[in-house]
């Protein structure tokens, strides 16, 4: 089986996810014009040490990850997930994708906020879909059969509908 | 001279892959990417593989990690060339689509030349070598045959 290079060893996997983290720090430095020198001062280390970490993230500890994040006013989470790839053929999902999805969901801070996101999503779908019979499996009405067929063309095959999400 | 292609990353990816061009029996001395890559230290290899992953996954070009050349540079002579970078190491290659009939969006980066960065500006010699190899009909056939066999 052709597995991703990060499956060869824990150190390989660790390197890749640590590199994702460093990539996020680099983006932050770029967007705020903070230099590595300034970051080094905040951390109480030399610029060379910061460069070393950026060039070789494989030795990053969780403690250092927290220190570097906090020095830039950021926080960090550890996320375990299932992506239907238990044999790791495709490699880890880039941590920036999680950040982008969280941002798009309105940056929910708590589970209460998730409920709010879910309710807003349901409302959005109800307004967007003129014929709910598409989801209920009943026969579409004559009036709305054209919009439903057009919508079906654009919805990917594995999409979980709101009603299915509720049922699960 | 004969060549073959060895996919390094993105074997089962729908949109992109990274591969090394290998000159059989080392006949073409300009094709250096694979050998040099294999002899890099483990951190450099992991860093390059990480960069391959980012490019394959569609992350935007970050000039410090990888980039191509547009029409405004070198009078547009190297718009198919591409480079991956880590510290002073450079892996130069070219982009192509050997699956045009099956997948018009597919893109593969065939890595050809290794170089160490010497100056701020790109050494045009490396790009000339890549372009020469890119337009070589034997190389073109080797790439096409690799993907024919994959079917």
Interface residues (C-beta under 8 A of the other chain):
Chain A: X2 X5 X12 X15 X16 X19 X23 X55 X56 X58 X89 X90 X91 X94 X96
Chain B: X9 X11 X12 X13 X43 X46 X47 X49 X50 X53 X54 X57 X59 X87
